[in-house]
Amino acid sequence: MSLIEKAVERLGQLKQAGQDAPVITPASVPVEPVEPVEPVKPVVEAVPLQERSRVEIHAPEAEPVSREVNIDLDRLAHMGFVTPDQQRTSISEEYRVIKRPLLRNASSMRGTSRVAKGNLIMVTSALPGEGKSFTALNLAMSMAMELDHSVLLVDADVSKPSILKQMGLPQERGLMDVLVDGTLDLPDVILRTNIEKLRILPAGTATQRATELLASEGMNRLLDEMASRYSDRIIIFDSPPLLVTTESRVLATHMGQIVVVVEAERTTHAALKQALATIEACPIKMMLLNKSTVQGPGGYYGYGYGYGQEPEDDKAA
């Protein structure tokens, strides 16, 4: 029974006995001591500032975005290359003719079956200085103007890369670095350009094991990824000359099409025959006559306008 209830009961007893009830005030009611209760404080886990900063930056990693480089199109046009913003020229018309069968093989049916890896196109030559790099870059530029295709230009001349140099760009990490370093992925080294449908994969860091790396299972996986990641992508490889290094012969075993650049009035029949014998495994081989001064049946002249005589740099005269 509580103290209040006891007091009320006592009042009733006093009334029955005819006694006056005392006045009950809060002060007159005895109060039992109550144990003080400490207030419950909210538990806050102290996290050092450095720890909080580290937690905040742990967000889901986004897919790597390729770095963009700016190509000086006016410079390339002045050097005789095809560029998307120039008016119709003889060189641009020539490459419109050259690219058409390559694109047809890459995207359509040939006979009863599709051309295997038809979107992997290697550009090479028998000997240095015949204009293969000039041809590879012009093909890439011309194909990048297509509405239904995008282009990845790969500098696979790993011993003597020249694609970035021709574009006036510094050397970058590229193909060899991805094959050597397992932590690198293609988006880490592919360069976006100011030409919407053109990407570049540089040769990367030179290595003495280039032939073995190109023949490795890692290269097979890399090519499968490159060929299948985008269904509309044409991949053009600027390859070393066939009679100078073994890298080009290894690379040729992965290709669906090969364009062999032949310098007019310089490359001998024997050298060309020997070069073609090294790429017999490729299903489609085409030859492109470069630096010709004789007008062809289509009304176009040979390729390589605007170059000085610098045979060591694959430049056309």
Buried (B, 14 or more C-beta within 10 A) or exposed (E): EEEEEEBEEEBEEEEEEEEEEEEEEEEEEEEEEEEEEEEEEEEEEEEEEEEEEEEEEEEEEEEEEBEEBEBBBEEBBEBBBBBBEBEEBEBBBBBBEBBEEBBEBBBEEEEEEBBEBBBBBBBBBBBBBBBBBBBBBBBBBBBBBBEEBBBBBBBBBBBBBBBBBBBEBEBBBBBBBBBBBEEBBBEBBBBBBEBEBBBBBBBBBEBEEBBBBBBBEBBEEBBEEBBEEBEBBBBBBBBBBBBBBBBBBBBBEBBBBBBBBBBBEBBEEEBBEEBBEBBEEBBBBBBBBBBBEEEEEEEBBBBBBEBEEEBEBBBBB
